[in-house]
Amino acid sequence: MQAKHNRNIRISILLITTLLVGGLLISALPAAAADTPKYVFLFIGDGMGLPQKMAAEQYTGKKLLIDTLPAQGITTTHAADRFITGSAASSTAMACGMKTNIGFVGMDPQLKALKTIAEMAKEKGMKVGIVSSVSIDHATPAAFYAHVPKRGQYYDIDVALANSGFDYFGGGGLKDPANKRDNSKNFVGDALELAKQNGYTVVTQKSDFMALAPSAGKVLAVNDWLQDSGALPYAMDSREEDITLAEFTAKGIALLDNENGFFMMVEGGKIDWACHANDGTASIQDTLAFDDAVKQAYAFYQAHPEETLIVVTGDHECGGLTLGFAGTKYATNFQVLSAQTVSFQKFDDEILAAFRKRESEKTFTSMKPLITQYFGLKFDADPSDPMALKDHEVIKLMQAFERTMSGDVEKSKDPDTYLLYGGYDPLTVTLTHILNQKAGMGWTSYKHTGVPVATSAAGVQETLFNGYYDNTDIALKIMSIMNWGDTPQYASHEEKALRVADAN
């Protein structure tokens, strides 16, 4: 009897300690029905750390909506097997409430499939939507409906999408619906055709998309122009005929709204891709596009304040962005970034590609006007002009131009050139580096970093998202708020407490 009593005391102490550290003291308690939202939004800015948000605010001169939400927290992001996480592990943590290894999607470190909050919502009779500005089978969106040990198993992920029964998918396309990469041993036919057989209406034209009504049933909406790797164009490259992330979000709300409520995850995926390439302007513009998408949910929340929860976070920081550059000391001038009119991707794909096809005049001198036209950097200008190139900057551009025109592809096998160009086109990344440095921005990496990210929230039980907690707690808090009981990943919160104690 005494041993049992002591064990109960031990469990109680460990539980209280764990919940306090994880920010779950309140969320572990069963939620009252009146405090359970009918509509739940989870927004994930891929690669969006604190510097990315602050850069966008300094560029526009006003706060992002996501930074004005009433609840504000800080979230740790590490994976189970690495301090600096990847999107698959981080998204799985936020979708399932459990840490996993790098590259795992919807599975724990022992390769056990984990139930996601999107799947739980669907089981409870809610409608479910998944939106992303990158391919809809990329790691972040996939973690809400797929369960594979390798994020590159795109065909298996595409089949999982087709069989998910979720009500709305919107954004980028499918990377391998026909298993052309031959990375699956379970071929069951073209995944896109399977989706159609399973009742999905597939649309790719904006006019057809805008005309969609709830009577359309399940929808897979893909933008017509997929700029790179099945993704939407960068926000700064978007055309009138392209569907924006905000429009995908607004349409999702219209299609999903019903008496049983809905869950919708929206990812701003190209913030991350821009930061991998160290393109500050593209990163800022996609951060603003992401904030515009949140505004759609916020307008819905204002109409349904007692029934809605909005949670906004990032999966990790990318690029090691610093707001402050050694060459400018304390000075910043974010407005110089407005001189850049195309993303690094469009400059590579269109401007540089056309330049290489010229029959003649493929010299650095003939490149100068294009540099000024698309990045605003000026040669032989008055030194007082903030866009004037200094001699050492011109030398860097000339060296990068020679590498670009010789067809060099810089890879990590050459440490020196990798630090300069990171595997991206030498001229393009040098242009973004110089322009960003004039703005007072610096980059330390072409990959992710391990710094915590910000999480904000508005709506039902918003205060649970104040404080300092891990990314797994985002899923666990949502599960608790939704009154879904003990998570499938843990038999009880007491078990989680003991596991944490054993791990420490």
LUMNU-496066 format. One record per residue (C-alpha): residue number from 1; x, y, z. Coordinates in steps of 0.25 Angstrom, whole numbers, plus 5000, padded with zeros to 4 digits. Example, Ala and Ser with C-alpha at 12.3 -4.5 7.8 and 13.67 -1.06 7.14 Angstrom:
residues 2
1,5049,4982,5031
2,5055,4996,5029
This chain:
residues 504
1,5000,5000,5000
2,5011,5010,5004
3,5019,5006,4991
4,5006,5009,4983
5,5004,5022,4990
6,5018,5027,4987
7,5017,5023,4973
8,5005,5032,4972
9,5012,5043,4978
10,5023,5041,4969
11,5014,5041,4957
12,5007,5054,4962
13,5020,5061,4964
14,5025,5058,4950
15,5012,5061,4944
16,5012,5075,4950
17,5026,5077,4946
18,5025,5073,4932
19,5012,5081,4930
20,5018,5093,4935
21,5031,5092,4927
22,5023,5089,4914
23,5013,5099,4916
24,5002,5089,4917
25,4997,5091,4932
26,4984,5097,4927
27,4983,5089,4914
28,4984,5076,4920
29,4971,5078,4927
30,4959,5073,4920
31,4953,5085,4912
32,4939,5089,4915
33,4929,5087,4903
34,4927,5102,4903
35,4942,5105,4901
36,4943,5095,4889
37,4945,5103,4876
38,4936,5099,4864
39,4947,5104,4854
40,4962,5102,4856
41,4973,5108,4847
42,4987,5104,4848
43,4997,5113,4840
44,5011,5109,4838
45,5021,5119,4832
46,5032,5109,4827
47,5046,5115,4830
48,5039,5127,4837
49,5047,5131,4850
50,5047,5144,4857
51,5057,5151,4847
52,5048,5147,4835
53,5036,5154,4842
54,5043,5166,4847
55,5050,5168,4833
56,5036,5168,4827
57,5031,5178,4838
58,5043,5187,4835
59,5041,5187,4820
60,5026,5191,4821
61,5027,5200,4833
62,5016,5193,4840
63,5013,5180,4849
64,5009,5167,4843
65,4995,5163,4847
66,5001,5150,4853
67,5010,5159,4863
68,4997,5166,4868
69,4990,5153,4872
70,4986,5154,4887
71,4994,5141,4890
72,5009,5141,4888
73,5019,5129,4891
74,5033,5124,4888
75,5034,5110,4882
76,5046,5100,4882
77,5048,5092,4869
78,5058,5081,4871
79,5056,5067,4865
80,5057,5054,4872
81,5071,5051,4866
82,5076,5065,4862
83,5077,5078,4869
84,5074,5086,4856
85,5061,5080,4850
86,5055,5078,4837
87,5041,5081,4832
88,5037,5066,4832
89,5041,5064,4847
90,5036,5078,4851
91,5023,5077,4844
92,5020,5063,4849
93,5023,5068,4863
94,5012,5079,4861
95,5002,5070,4854
96,5004,5058,4864
97,5009,5063,4877
98,5022,5054,4877
99,5036,5056,4873
100,5042,5048,4862
101,5054,5047,4853
102,5059,5055,4841
103,5051,5052,4829
104,5040,5044,4836
105,5026,5048,4832
106,5015,5044,4841
107,5023,5033,4848
108,5030,5032,4861
109,5045,5029,4862
110,5041,5014,4863
111,5034,5016,4850
112,5020,5014,4856
113,5009,5022,4849
114,5004,5034,4858
115,4990,5039,4857
116,4990,5054,4853
117,4981,5065,4858
118,4975,5066,4844
119,4971,5051,4844
120,4965,5053,4858
121,4957,5065,4853
122,4952,5056,4841
123,4948,5045,4850
124,4940,5055,4859
125,4932,5059,4847
126,4939,5072,4844
127,4943,5075,4830
128,4958,5077,4827
129,4966,5085,4818
130,4981,5085,4815
131,4987,5097,4807
132,5002,5100,4803
133,5009,5110,4794
134,5019,5098,4791
135,5015,5085,4785
136,5003,5079,4793
137,5011,5066,4796
138,5023,5073,4802
139,5028,5070,4816
140,5020,5080,4824
141,5006,5077,4818
142,5009,5062,4816
143,5011,5061,4831
144,4996,5064,4833
145,4991,5052,4824
146,5003,5043,4821
147,5011,5033,4828
148,5024,5029,4822
149,5039,5027,4827
150,5045,5036,4816
151,5039,5050,4812
152,5044,5047,4797
153,5034,5036,4796
154,5025,5045,4788
155,5017,5035,4781
156,5013,5028,4794
157,5009,5042,4799
158,5001,5045,4787
159,4993,5032,4789
160,4991,5035,4803
161,4985,5049,4799
162,4976,5042,4789
163,4971,5032,4800
164,4971,5042,4811
165,4956,5046,4810
166,4960,5061,4814
167,4951,5071,4808
168,4960,5081,4802
169,4974,5082,4797
170,4979,5095,4791
171,4992,5101,4786
172,5004,5094,4778
173,5003,5081,4771
174,5007,5066,4772
175,5022,5063,4770
176,5021,5049,4766
177,5007,5044,4764
178,5011,5033,4754
179,5023,5028,4762
180,5033,5032,4751
181,5044,5033,4762
182,5041,5018,4765
183,5042,5021,4780
184,5030,5012,4783
185,5028,4997,4783
186,5013,4999,4784
187,5009,5004,4771
188,4993,5005,4770
189,4992,5014,4758
190,4993,5029,4756
191,4990,5036,4769
192,4983,5048,4762
193,4974,5038,4755
194,4972,5031,4768
195,4968,5044,4774
196,4958,5047,4763
197,4952,5033,4765
198,4951,5036,4780
199,4942,5048,4777
200,4952,5059,4776
201,4948,5071,4767
202,4962,5075,4761
203,4963,5090,4756
204,4975,5097,4751
205,4970,5110,4745
206,4967,5122,4754
207,4953,5125,4747
208,4949,5110,4751
209,4955,5111,4764
210,4948,5124,4768
211,4935,5118,4763
212,4935,5106,4773
213,4924,5105,4782
214,4922,5095,4794
215,4913,5086,4784
216,4927,5083,4777
217,4929,5073,4788
218,4944,5069,4791
219,4954,5078,4784
220,4968,5077,4779
221,4972,5091,4774
222,4985,5094,4768
223,4991,5107,4762
224,4993,5106,4747
225,5007,5111,4747
226,5016,5103,4756
227,5029,5111,4756
228,5039,5101,4763
229,5037,5087,4768
230,5022,5087,4767
231,5021,5100,4775
232,5013,5113,4774
233,5021,5125,4768
234,5028,5133,4778
235,5019,5144,4783
236,5027,5155,4776
237,5026,5147,4763
238,5011,5144,4763
239,5003,5148,4752
240,4988,5153,4751
241,4984,5139,4746
242,4991,5132,4758
243,4984,5128,4771
244,4990,5134,4783
245,4991,5127,4797
246,4981,5137,4802
247,4971,5133,4791
248,4974,5118,4794
249,4971,5120,4809
250,4958,5129,4806
251,4953,5118,4797
252,4956,5107,4807
253,4948,5115,4817
254,4936,5116,4808
255,4937,5101,4804
256,4939,5095,4818
257,4929,5103,4826
258,4918,5094,4831
259,4910,5091,4844
260,4921,5081,4849
261,4932,5091,4847
262,4946,5089,4841
263,4961,5088,4843
264,4970,5095,4833
265,4985,5095,4832
266,4992,5106,4823
267,5006,5106,4820
268,5015,5118,4815
269,5025,5108,4809
270,5033,5118,4800
271,5038,5126,4811
272,5047,5115,4814
273,5051,5113,4800
274,5055,5128,4798
275,5063,5127,4811
276,5071,5115,4806
277,5075,5123,4794
278,5078,5135,4803
279,5068,5144,4795
280,5063,5154,4806
281,5053,5161,4797
282,5046,5148,4792
283,5046,5144,4807
284,5039,5157,4811
285,5029,5157,4800
286,5025,5142,4803
287,5024,5146,4818
288,5015,5157,4815
289,5007,5147,4806
290,5006,5138,4818
291,5001,5149,4827
292,4990,5152,4816
293,4986,5138,4817
294,4984,5139,4832
295,4976,5151,4830
296,4966,5143,4823
297,4964,5134,4835
298,4964,5146,4844
299,4953,5152,4837
300,4945,5139,4839
301,4949,5139,4854
302,4943,5153,4855
303,4930,5148,4850
304,4931,5135,4859
305,4939,5140,4871
306,4933,5129,4881
307,4935,5118,4871
308,4949,5120,4865
309,4963,5117,4869
310,4975,5122,4860
311,4989,5117,4863
312,5001,5123,4855
313,5015,5117,4856
314,5028,5114,4848
315,5034,5100,4847
316,5048,5106,4848
317,5057,5117,4844
318,5064,5116,4831
319,5077,5123,4826
320,5082,5128,4839
321,5076,5142,4835
322,5082,5154,4844
323,5076,5168,4844
324,5090,5175,4845
325,5102,5174,4835
326,5116,5176,4839
327,5118,5185,4827
328,5107,5195,4831
329,5110,5194,4846
330,5097,5199,4852
331,5091,5204,4839
332,5079,5198,4832
333,5071,5202,4820
334,5061,5192,4817
335,5055,5200,4806
336,5066,5197,4796
337,5060,5183,4795
338,5049,5189,4787
339,5058,5191,4775
340,5058,5176,4773
341,5047,5173,4764
342,5048,5158,4762
343,5052,5146,4771
344,5065,5139,4770
345,5057,5127,4763
346,5051,5136,4752
347,5064,5143,4750
348,5071,5129,4748
349,5060,5123,4740
350,5056,5135,4730
351,5067,5146,4730
352,5079,5138,4732
353,5074,5127,4723
354,5071,5137,4712
355,5084,5144,4713
356,5092,5130,4711
357,5084,5128,4698
358,5089,5141,4692
359,5097,5139,4680
360,5107,5150,4684
361,5110,5161,4695
362,5110,5151,4706
363,5120,5159,4714
364,5119,5165,4728
365,5118,5179,4722
366,5105,5174,4715
367,5100,5168,4728
368,5101,5181,4735
369,5088,5187,4730
370,5081,5175,4734
371,5087,5175,4748
372,5082,5190,4750
373,5068,5187,4744
374,5065,5175,4753
375,5073,5178,4765
376,5074,5193,4765
377,5089,5192,4767
378,5097,5203,4760
379,5110,5204,4754
380,5119,5216,4753
381,5108,5224,4762
382,5110,5235,4772
383,5116,5228,4785
384,5105,5235,4793
385,5094,5227,4785
386,5090,5215,4794
387,5089,5206,4782
388,5104,5210,4777
389,5113,5198,4776
390,5126,5199,4782
391,5139,5194,4776
392,5140,5181,4784
393,5125,5178,4781
394,5127,5179,4766
395,5139,5170,4767
396,5131,5160,4774
397,5120,5161,4763
398,5130,5159,4752
399,5136,5147,4758
400,5122,5141,4760
401,5118,5145,4746
402,5130,5137,4741
403,5126,5125,4749
404,5112,5126,4744
405,5115,5127,4729
406,5125,5115,4730
407,5114,5107,4735
408,5120,5104,4749
409,5110,5098,4759
410,5116,5100,4773
411,5113,5089,4782
412,5117,5086,4797
413,5129,5077,4792
414,5137,5090,4790
415,5136,5097,4804
416,5141,5111,4799
417,5131,5112,4788
418,5120,5106,4796
419,5121,5117,4806
420,5121,5127,4795
421,5109,5122,4787
422,5103,5110,4794
423,5100,5102,4782
424,5092,5113,4776
425,5095,5121,4763
426,5108,5129,4766
427,5103,5142,4760
428,5089,5142,4765
429,5093,5138,4780
430,5104,5149,4780
431,5094,5159,4775
432,5084,5156,4786
433,5095,5156,4796
434,5100,5170,4792
435,5086,5176,4792
436,5083,5169,4805
437,5095,5174,4811
438,5092,5189,4807
439,5079,5187,4814
440,5086,5183,4827
441,5083,5168,4826
442,5093,5156,4827
443,5092,5141,4825
444,5100,5131,4832
445,5094,5118,4825
446,5088,5112,4813
447,5080,5102,4822
448,5072,5103,4835
449,5076,5107,4848
450,5073,5103,4862
451,5067,5116,4868
452,5053,5115,4874
453,5042,5121,4866
454,5030,5130,4870
455,5016,5124,4872
456,5003,5133,4873
457,4988,5131,4874
458,4975,5137,4875
459,4961,5131,4879
460,4956,5120,4888
461,4966,5117,4899
462,4976,5126,4892
463,4984,5128,4905
464,4989,5114,4905
465,4998,5118,4894
466,5005,5128,4903
467,5019,5125,4909
468,5030,5116,4905
469,5028,5102,4900
470,5032,5091,4890
471,5026,5089,4876
472,5020,5076,4880
473,5011,5084,4890
474,5004,5091,4879
475,4998,5078,4875
476,4995,5074,4889
477,4989,5087,4893
478,4980,5086,4881
479,4976,5072,4884
480,4973,5077,4898
481,4965,5089,4894
482,4957,5080,4885
483,4954,5071,4896
484,4959,5059,4889
485,4963,5052,4901
486,4976,5045,4903
487,4985,5045,4890
488,4987,5032,4882
489,5002,5034,4884
490,5002,5034,4899
491,4992,5025,4908
492,4991,5037,4917
493,4998,5050,4921
494,5003,5042,4933
495,5011,5033,4923
496,5017,5045,4916
497,5021,5050,4930
498,5028,5038,4933
499,5035,5037,4919
500,5040,5051,4920
501,5046,5047,4934
502,5052,5035,4929
503,5058,5042,4917
504,5064,5052,4927
